[in-house]
Each structure stands twice: as C-alpha cells, then as structure tokens.
Amino acid sequence: MSNNDIFKKLRVALHLRNDEIIAIMKLVNFNVSKGELGDIFRSEDHPNFKKCGDQILRNFLNGLVIHMRGPKEEKQENSSEQ
C-alpha cells in the first residue's frame, strides 16, 4: 500500500476536505497547496499524478494528532517555593 493510498483512505474515513487538510498541515508548520493535494489524490495513470512522499504523510499524521487531541501540554513540575 502506497503513501497515496493511505492518505486517500484517511481523508475518506475522516471526511476531510482539502482546505481542512491544509489547516491540519499548518498545525505543524508545513505548507502544502490545494493543487499539490489534488495531484496527490489523482489516480496513478493521470498525467499530473504526484507520489506522496514520506515527509508529507508524516506531517499530516503529526498535524492530525494535534487536530484530534489538541496541542501537547507541557508538564508542569510541582516545585514548592520556600
């Protein structure tokens, strides 16, 4: 299964539109255009098809974690001031 297939299946399963995917990617400071996403989601035999690289999928998954759970909270140490 290719990265493109995984990305497509996640998009369908989570009912995400391209603008929502762009917003999710921005959560991890990764910019992707609507055109680039369109090329990734095309069929493999289309002339403008683009393979989804590991970096794009990784940043989407990291952004998805933030989108679903919220930003990671920093641990606060309970230090008693004397």
Biopython code that builds the backbone (N, CA, C, O; Angstrom):
import numpy as np
from Bio.PDB.StructureBuilder import StructureBuilder

atoms = [
    (1, "MET", "N", (0.852, -1.171, 0.000)),
    (1, "MET", "CA", (0.000, 0.000, 0.000)),
    (1, "MET", "C", (0.903, 1.241, 0.000)),
    (1, "MET", "O", (1.814, 1.357, 0.820)),
    (2, "SER", "N", (0.644, 2.141, -0.908)),
    (2, "SER", "CA", (1.485, 3.331, -1.041)),
    (2, "SER", "C", (1.035, 4.438, -0.083)),
    (2, "SER", "O", (-0.056, 4.382, 0.487)),
    (3, "ASN", "N", (1.892, 5.437, 0.079)),
    (3, "ASN", "CA", (1.532, 6.599, 0.899)),
    (3, "ASN", "C", (0.288, 7.288, 0.354)),
    (3, "ASN", "O", (-0.538, 7.784, 1.121)),
    (4, "ASN", "N", (0.152, 7.320, -0.976)),
    (4, "ASN", "CA", (-1.022, 7.938, -1.589)),
    (4, "ASN", "C", (-2.294, 7.210, -1.159)),
    (4, "ASN", "O", (-3.300, 7.838, -0.828)),
    (5, "ASP", "N", (-2.237, 5.872, -1.168)),
    (5, "ASP", "CA", (-3.399, 5.082, -0.767)),
    (5, "ASP", "C", (-3.763, 5.333, 0.693)),
    (5, "ASP", "O", (-4.939, 5.482, 1.027)),
    (6, "ILE", "N", (-2.763, 5.378, 1.553)),
    (6, "ILE", "CA", (-3.002, 5.624, 2.985)),
    (6, "ILE", "C", (-3.625, 6.996, 3.176)),
    (6, "ILE", "O", (-4.597, 7.146, 3.916)),
    (7, "PHE", "N", (-3.060, 8.006, 2.503)),
    (7, "PHE", "CA", (-3.549, 9.378, 2.625)),
    (7, "PHE", "C", (-5.008, 9.471, 2.139)),
    (7, "PHE", "O", (-5.845, 10.096, 2.791)),
    (8, "LYS", "N", (-5.297, 8.847, 0.996)),
    (8, "LYS", "CA", (-6.661, 8.861, 0.453)),
    (8, "LYS", "C", (-7.644, 8.193, 1.406)),
    (8, "LYS", "O", (-8.736, 8.712, 1.635)),
    (9, "LYS", "N", (-7.264, 7.049, 1.960)),
    (9, "LYS", "CA", (-8.152, 6.319, 2.863)),
    (9, "LYS", "C", (-8.418, 7.109, 4.146)),
    (9, "LYS", "O", (-9.538, 7.099, 4.657)),
    (10, "LEU", "N", (-7.406, 7.785, 4.663)),
    (10, "LEU", "CA", (-7.596, 8.617, 5.855)),
    (10, "LEU", "C", (-8.515, 9.797, 5.551)),
    (10, "LEU", "O", (-9.376, 10.148, 6.358)),
    (11, "ARG", "N", (-8.327, 10.399, 4.394)),
    (11, "ARG", "CA", (-9.172, 11.534, 4.004)),
    (11, "ARG", "C", (-10.637, 11.117, 3.926)),
    (11, "ARG", "O", (-11.514, 11.833, 4.410)),
    (12, "VAL", "N", (-10.901, 9.971, 3.324)),
    (12, "VAL", "CA", (-12.278, 9.489, 3.185)),
    (12, "VAL", "C", (-12.839, 9.073, 4.548)),
    (12, "VAL", "O", (-13.972, 9.420, 4.884)),
    (13, "ALA", "N", (-12.055, 8.336, 5.326)),
    (13, "ALA", "CA", (-12.527, 7.834, 6.612)),
    (13, "ALA", "C", (-12.856, 8.967, 7.587)),
    (13, "ALA", "O", (-13.793, 8.863, 8.378)),
    (14, "LEU", "N", (-12.075, 10.049, 7.523)),
    (14, "LEU", "CA", (-12.271, 11.166, 8.449)),
    (14, "LEU", "C", (-13.127, 12.286, 7.848)),
    (14, "LEU", "O", (-13.348, 13.313, 8.491)),
    (15, "HIS", "N", (-13.603, 12.090, 6.628)),
    (15, "HIS", "CA", (-14.456, 13.073, 5.934)),
    (15, "HIS", "C", (-13.780, 14.445, 5.872)),
    (15, "HIS", "O", (-14.377, 15.460, 6.231)),
    (16, "LEU", "N", (-12.535, 14.458, 5.414)),
    (16, "LEU", "CA", (-11.771, 15.706, 5.348)),
    (16, "LEU", "C", (-11.784, 16.276, 3.939)),
    (16, "LEU", "O", (-11.652, 15.546, 2.957)),
    (17, "ARG", "N", (-11.944, 17.593, 3.855)),
    (17, "ARG", "CA", (-11.828, 18.308, 2.587)),
    (17, "ARG", "C", (-10.390, 18.826, 2.465)),
    (17, "ARG", "O", (-9.641, 18.845, 3.441)),
    (18, "ASN", "N", (-10.023, 19.239, 1.266)),
    (18, "ASN", "CA", (-8.654, 19.717, 1.048)),
    (18, "ASN", "C", (-8.304, 20.902, 1.931)),
    (18, "ASN", "O", (-7.186, 20.971, 2.441)),
    (19, "ASP", "N", (-9.228, 21.842, 2.128)),
    (19, "ASP", "CA", (-8.924, 23.003, 2.972)),
    (19, "ASP", "C", (-8.720, 22.586, 4.434)),
    (19, "ASP", "O", (-7.940, 23.214, 5.149)),
    (20, "GLU", "N", (-9.407, 21.542, 4.878)),
    (20, "GLU", "CA", (-9.198, 21.037, 6.243)),
    (20, "GLU", "C", (-7.833, 20.354, 6.361)),
    (20, "GLU", "O", (-7.162, 20.468, 7.388)),
    (21, "ILE", "N", (-7.434, 19.654, 5.319)),
    (21, "ILE", "CA", (-6.119, 19.007, 5.323)),
    (21, "ILE", "C", (-5.021, 20.064, 5.359)),
    (21, "ILE", "O", (-4.026, 19.901, 6.064)),
    (22, "ILE", "N", (-5.195, 21.143, 4.605)),
    (22, "ILE", "CA", (-4.217, 22.238, 4.606)),
    (22, "ILE", "C", (-4.110, 22.843, 6.003)),
    (22, "ILE", "O", (-3.008, 23.125, 6.474)),
    (23, "ALA", "N", (-5.250, 23.045, 6.670)),
    (23, "ALA", "CA", (-5.246, 23.600, 8.028)),
    (23, "ALA", "C", (-4.546, 22.644, 9.001)),
    (23, "ALA", "O", (-3.817, 23.088, 9.888)),
    (24, "ILE", "N", (-4.764, 21.355, 8.840)),
    (24, "ILE", "CA", (-4.116, 20.359, 9.705)),
    (24, "ILE", "C", (-2.602, 20.398, 9.501)),
    (24, "ILE", "O", (-1.839, 20.314, 10.464)),
    (25, "MET", "N", (-2.172, 20.524, 8.252)),
    (25, "MET", "CA", (-0.735, 20.594, 7.965)),
    (25, "MET", "C", (-0.102, 21.858, 8.547)),
    (25, "MET", "O", (1.056, 21.847, 8.963)),
    (26, "LYS", "N", (-0.871, 22.945, 8.572)),
    (26, "LYS", "CA", (-0.346, 24.198, 9.127)),
    (26, "LYS", "C", (-0.122, 24.092, 10.634)),
    (26, "LYS", "O", (0.676, 24.846, 11.191)),
    (27, "LEU", "N", (-0.810, 23.172, 11.296)),
    (27, "LEU", "CA", (-0.610, 22.976, 12.737)),
    (27, "LEU", "C", (0.811, 22.538, 13.060)),
    (27, "LEU", "O", (1.292, 22.758, 14.171)),
    (28, "VAL", "N", (1.481, 21.923, 12.100)),
    (28, "VAL", "CA", (2.873, 21.507, 12.290)),
    (28, "VAL", "C", (3.814, 22.333, 11.409)),
    (28, "VAL", "O", (4.928, 21.908, 11.102)),
    (29, "ASN", "N", (3.350, 23.515, 11.011)),
    (29, "ASN", "CA", (4.147, 24.455, 10.215)),
    (29, "ASN", "C", (4.639, 23.842, 8.905)),
    (29, "ASN", "O", (5.790, 24.032, 8.509)),
    (30, "PHE", "N", (3.753, 23.108, 8.244)),
    (30, "PHE", "CA", (4.071, 22.526, 6.944)),
    (30, "PHE", "C", (3.046, 23.043, 5.952)),
    (30, "PHE", "O", (1.846, 22.819, 6.114)),
    (31, "ASN", "N", (3.520, 23.737, 4.925)),
    (31, "ASN", "CA", (2.626, 24.330, 3.938)),
    (31, "ASN", "C", (2.516, 23.451, 2.704)),
    (31, "ASN", "O", (3.516, 22.990, 2.154)),
    (32, "VAL", "N", (1.282, 23.232, 2.284)),
    (32, "VAL", "CA", (1.003, 22.474, 1.073)),
    (32, "VAL", "C", (-0.142, 23.190, 0.361)),
    (32, "VAL", "O", (-1.049, 23.714, 1.008)),
    (33, "SER", "N", (-0.098, 23.213, -0.963)),
    (33, "SER", "CA", (-1.129, 23.927, -1.721)),
    (33, "SER", "C", (-2.268, 22.990, -2.095)),
    (33, "SER", "O", (-2.124, 21.768, -2.056)),
    (34, "LYS", "N", (-3.414, 23.588, -2.460)),
    (34, "LYS", "CA", (-4.555, 22.789, -2.914)),
    (34, "LYS", "C", (-4.202, 22.028, -4.183)),
    (34, "LYS", "O", (-4.628, 20.887, -4.362)),
    (35, "GLY", "N", (-3.436, 22.645, -5.055)),
    (35, "GLY", "CA", (-3.027, 21.992, -6.291)),
    (35, "GLY", "C", (-2.156, 20.768, -6.030)),
    (35, "GLY", "O", (-2.308, 19.732, -6.677)),
    (36, "GLU", "N", (-1.252, 20.903, -5.082)),
    (36, "GLU", "CA", (-0.377, 19.783, -4.740)),
    (36, "GLU", "C", (-1.192, 18.630, -4.141)),
    (36, "GLU", "O", (-0.943, 17.465, -4.451)),
    (37, "LEU", "N", (-2.158, 18.958, -3.289)),
    (37, "LEU", "CA", (-3.026, 17.918, -2.735)),
    (37, "LEU", "C", (-3.835, 17.243, -3.833)),
    (37, "LEU", "O", (-3.997, 16.023, -3.837)),
    (38, "GLY", "N", (-4.342, 18.045, -4.763)),
    (38, "GLY", "CA", (-5.102, 17.490, -5.872)),
    (38, "GLY", "C", (-4.278, 16.505, -6.678)),
    (38, "GLY", "O", (-4.783, 15.469, -7.111)),
    (39, "ASP", "N", (-2.999, 16.833, -6.880)),
    (39, "ASP", "CA", (-2.115, 15.930, -7.622)),
    (39, "ASP", "C", (-1.865, 14.641, -6.856)),
    (39, "ASP", "O", (-1.748, 13.575, -7.461)),
    (40, "ILE", "N", (-1.783, 14.723, -5.544)),
    (40, "ILE", "CA", (-1.560, 13.534, -4.715)),
    (40, "ILE", "C", (-2.781, 12.617, -4.743)),
    (40, "ILE", "O", (-2.640, 11.394, -4.733)),
    (41, "PHE", "N", (-3.976, 13.203, -4.778)),
    (41, "PHE", "CA", (-5.196, 12.405, -4.724)),
    (41, "PHE", "C", (-5.680, 11.920, -6.096)),
    (41, "PHE", "O", (-6.704, 11.241, -6.174)),
    (42, "ARG", "N", (-4.974, 12.249, -7.165)),
    (42, "ARG", "CA", (-5.345, 11.785, -8.501)),
    (42, "ARG", "C", (-5.045, 10.293, -8.645)),
    (42, "ARG", "O", (-4.320, 9.708, -7.840)),
    (43, "SER", "N", (-5.615, 9.697, -9.679)),
    (43, "SER", "CA", (-5.301, 8.292, -9.949)),
    (43, "SER", "C", (-3.889, 8.203, -10.533)),
    (43, "SER", "O", (-3.387, 9.162, -11.120)),
    (44, "GLU", "N", (-3.268, 7.055, -10.365)),
    (44, "GLU", "CA", (-1.865, 6.890, -10.768)),
    (44, "GLU", "C", (-1.639, 7.044, -12.266)),
    (44, "GLU", "O", (-0.530, 7.374, -12.684)),
    (45, "ASP", "N", (-2.661, 6.814, -13.080)),
    (45, "ASP", "CA", (-2.479, 6.921, -14.519)),
    (45, "ASP", "C", (-2.711, 8.331, -15.059)),
    (45, "ASP", "O", (-2.559, 8.567, -16.257)),
    (46, "HIS", "N", (-3.080, 9.271, -14.180)),
    (46, "HIS", "CA", (-3.291, 10.663, -14.600)),
    (46, "HIS", "C", (-1.931, 11.325, -14.837)),
    (46, "HIS", "O", (-0.988, 11.058, -14.092)),
    (47, "PRO", "N", (-1.807, 12.187, -15.862)),
    (47, "PRO", "CA", (-0.510, 12.818, -16.149)),
    (47, "PRO", "C", (0.006, 13.730, -15.032)),
    (47, "PRO", "O", (1.216, 13.917, -14.910)),
    (48, "ASN", "N", (-0.873, 14.294, -14.228)),
    (48, "ASN", "CA", (-0.438, 15.187, -13.160)),
    (48, "ASN", "C", (-0.329, 14.495, -11.801)),
    (48, "ASN", "O", (-0.195, 15.162, -10.776)),
    (49, "PHE", "N", (-0.385, 13.171, -11.790)),
    (49, "PHE", "CA", (-0.273, 12.417, -10.543)),
    (49, "PHE", "C", (1.071, 12.688, -9.879)),
    (49, "PHE", "O", (2.103, 12.754, -10.547)),
    (50, "LYS", "N", (1.050, 12.845, -8.553)),
    (50, "LYS", "CA", (2.276, 13.064, -7.794)),
    (50, "LYS", "C", (2.315, 12.054, -6.659)),
    (50, "LYS", "O", (1.327, 11.864, -5.950)),
    (51, "LYS", "N", (3.461, 11.408, -6.491)),
    (51, "LYS", "CA", (3.609, 10.460, -5.397)),
    (51, "LYS", "C", (3.658, 11.238, -4.078)),
    (51, "LYS", "O", (4.280, 12.296, -3.989)),
    (52, "CYS", "N", (2.996, 10.698, -3.070)),
    (52, "CYS", "CA", (3.009, 11.294, -1.739)),
    (52, "CYS", "C", (4.272, 10.821, -1.030)),
    (52, "CYS", "O", (4.445, 9.628, -0.778)),
    (53, "GLY", "N", (5.135, 11.752, -0.716)),
    (53, "GLY", "CA", (6.377, 11.397, -0.038)),
    (53, "GLY", "C", (6.160, 11.149, 1.448)),
    (53, "GLY", "O", (5.114, 11.480, 2.008)),
    (54, "ASP", "N", (7.161, 10.566, 2.063)),
    (54, "ASP", "CA", (7.095, 10.273, 3.494)),
    (54, "ASP", "C", (6.923, 11.544, 4.322)),
    (54, "ASP", "O", (6.209, 11.544, 5.326)),
    (55, "GLN", "N", (7.578, 12.630, 3.899)),
    (55, "GLN", "CA", (7.512, 13.877, 4.649)),
    (55, "GLN", "C", (6.092, 14.437, 4.689)),
    (55, "GLN", "O", (5.646, 14.916, 5.732)),
    (56, "ILE", "N", (5.387, 14.383, 3.581)),
    (56, "ILE", "CA", (4.016, 14.908, 3.534)),
    (56, "ILE", "C", (3.106, 14.077, 4.421)),
    (56, "ILE", "O", (2.334, 14.629, 5.206)),
    (57, "LEU", "N", (3.184, 12.753, 4.308)),
    (57, "LEU", "CA", (2.337, 11.889, 5.117)),
    (57, "LEU", "C", (2.673, 12.019, 6.599)),
    (57, "LEU", "O", (1.772, 12.059, 7.437)),
    (58, "ARG", "N", (3.957, 12.086, 6.927)),
    (58, "ARG", "CA", (4.382, 12.226, 8.329)),
    (58, "ARG", "C", (3.849, 13.528, 8.932)),
    (58, "ARG", "O", (3.330, 13.533, 10.048)),
    (59, "ASN", "N", (3.977, 14.622, 8.196)),
    (59, "ASN", "CA", (3.489, 15.898, 8.712)),
    (59, "ASN", "C", (1.969, 15.916, 8.828)),
    (59, "ASN", "O", (1.428, 16.520, 9.754)),
    (60, "PHE", "N", (1.277, 15.261, 7.901)),
    (60, "PHE", "CA", (-0.174, 15.166, 8.014)),
    (60, "PHE", "C", (-0.560, 14.389, 9.273)),
    (60, "PHE", "O", (-1.446, 14.813, 10.015)),
    (61, "LEU", "N", (0.095, 13.262, 9.517)),
    (61, "LEU", "CA", (-0.234, 12.449, 10.693)),
    (61, "LEU", "C", (0.076, 13.191, 11.994)),
    (61, "LEU", "O", (-0.698, 13.120, 12.948)),
    (62, "ASN", "N", (1.203, 13.900, 12.035)),
    (62, "ASN", "CA", (1.531, 14.687, 13.226)),
    (62, "ASN", "C", (0.512, 15.807, 13.432)),
    (62, "ASN", "O", (0.103, 16.070, 14.563)),
    (63, "GLY", "N", (0.104, 16.460, 12.358)),
    (63, "GLY", "CA", (-0.912, 17.503, 12.457)),
    (63, "GLY", "C", (-2.260, 16.936, 12.848)),
    (63, "GLY", "O", (-3.021, 17.578, 13.571)),
    (64, "LEU", "N", (-2.558, 15.744, 12.376)),
    (64, "LEU", "CA", (-3.826, 15.090, 12.707)),
    (64, "LEU", "C", (-3.908, 14.782, 14.201)),
    (64, "LEU", "O", (-4.976, 14.900, 14.802)),
    (65, "VAL", "N", (-2.795, 14.392, 14.795)),
    (65, "VAL", "CA", (-2.761, 14.141, 16.238)),
    (65, "VAL", "C", (-3.102, 15.421, 16.988)),
    (65, "VAL", "O", (-3.899, 15.401, 17.926)),
    (66, "ILE", "N", (-2.506, 16.525, 16.582)),
    (66, "ILE", "CA", (-2.786, 17.815, 17.229)),
    (66, "ILE", "C", (-4.238, 18.215, 16.996)),
    (66, "ILE", "O", (-4.903, 18.712, 17.905)),
    (67, "HIS", "N", (-4.725, 18.000, 15.784)),
    (67, "HIS", "CA", (-6.107, 18.355, 15.438)),
    (67, "HIS", "C", (-7.107, 17.564, 16.281)),
    (67, "HIS", "O", (-8.101, 18.118, 16.751)),
    (68, "MET", "N", (-6.845, 16.277, 16.471)),
    (68, "MET", "CA", (-7.789, 15.419, 17.192)),
    (68, "MET", "C", (-7.673, 15.550, 18.710)),
    (68, "MET", "O", (-8.688, 15.564, 19.406)),
    (69, "ARG", "N", (-6.453, 15.644, 19.229)),
    (69, "ARG", "CA", (-6.232, 15.662, 20.679)),
    (69, "ARG", "C", (-6.015, 17.049, 21.256)),
    (69, "ARG", "O", (-6.234, 17.279, 22.445)),
    (70, "GLY", "N", (-5.589, 17.958, 20.421)),
    (70, "GLY", "CA", (-5.213, 19.285, 20.906)),
    (70, "GLY", "C", (-3.709, 19.349, 21.058)),
    (70, "GLY", "O", (-3.037, 18.321, 20.990)),
    (71, "PRO", "N", (-3.169, 20.542, 21.263)),
    (71, "PRO", "CA", (-1.715, 20.682, 21.385)),
    (71, "PRO", "C", (-1.192, 19.972, 22.624)),
    (71, "PRO", "O", (-1.890, 19.837, 23.629)),
    (72, "LYS", "N", (0.042, 19.528, 22.527)),
    (72, "LYS", "CA", (0.669, 18.820, 23.640)),
    (72, "LYS", "C", (0.895, 19.791, 24.790)),
    (72, "LYS", "O", (1.464, 20.870, 24.625)),
    (73, "GLU", "N", (0.428, 19.367, 25.961)),
    (73, "GLU", "CA", (0.617, 20.209, 27.145)),
    (73, "GLU", "C", (1.988, 19.939, 27.730)),
    (73, "GLU", "O", (2.423, 18.793, 27.845)),
    (74, "GLU", "N", (2.654, 21.012, 28.096)),
    (74, "GLU", "CA", (3.960, 20.853, 28.724)),
    (74, "GLU", "C", (3.760, 20.471, 30.178)),
    (74, "GLU", "O", (2.870, 20.983, 30.857)),
    (75, "LYS", "N", (4.595, 19.569, 30.636)),
    (75, "LYS", "CA", (4.480, 19.125, 32.027)),
    (75, "LYS", "C", (4.926, 20.243, 32.950)),
    (75, "LYS", "O", (5.966, 20.867, 32.741)),
    (76, "GLN", "N", (4.127, 20.483, 33.967)),
    (76, "GLN", "CA", (4.470, 21.478, 34.962)),
    (76, "GLN", "C", (4.963, 20.747, 36.190)),
    (76, "GLN", "O", (4.277, 19.884, 36.739)),
    (77, "GLU", "N", (6.152, 21.102, 36.611)),
    (77, "GLU", "CA", (6.701, 20.469, 37.802)),
    (77, "GLU", "C", (6.163, 21.168, 39.021)),
    (77, "GLU", "O", (6.111, 22.396, 39.092)),
    (78, "ASN", "N", (5.768, 20.365, 39.974)),
    (78, "ASN", "CA", (5.262, 20.926, 41.225)),
    (78, "ASN", "C", (6.437, 21.212, 42.138)),
    (78, "ASN", "O", (6.889, 20.353, 42.896)),
    (79, "SER", "N", (6.912, 22.422, 42.049)),
    (79, "SER", "CA", (8.046, 22.814, 42.892)),
    (79, "SER", "C", (7.510, 23.678, 44.023)),
    (79, "SER", "O", (6.789, 24.650, 43.801)),
    (80, "SER", "N", (7.866, 23.314, 45.194)),
    (80, "SER", "CA", (7.410, 24.101, 46.345)),
    (80, "SER", "C", (8.443, 25.172, 46.641)),
    (80, "SER", "O", (9.623, 24.895, 46.853)),
    (81, "GLU", "N", (7.966, 26.381, 46.647)),
    (81, "GLU", "CA", (8.854, 27.508, 46.923)),
    (81, "GLU", "C", (8.910, 27.714, 48.421)),
    (81, "GLU", "O", (7.882, 27.736, 49.099)),
    (82, "GLN", "N", (10.132, 27.865, 48.934)),
    (82, "GLN", "CA", (10.300, 28.030, 50.388)),
    (82, "GLN", "C", (10.844, 29.372, 50.714)),
    (82, "GLN", "O", (11.050, 29.686, 51.886)),
]
sb = StructureBuilder()
sb.init_structure("model")
sb.init_model(0)
sb.init_chain("A")
sb.init_seg("    ")
for serial, (resi, resn, name, xyz) in enumerate(atoms, 1):
    if name == "N":
        sb.init_residue(resn, " ", resi, " ")
    sb.init_atom(name, np.array(xyz, "f"), 0.0, 1.0, " ", f" {name:<3s}", serial, name[0])
structure = sb.get_structure()
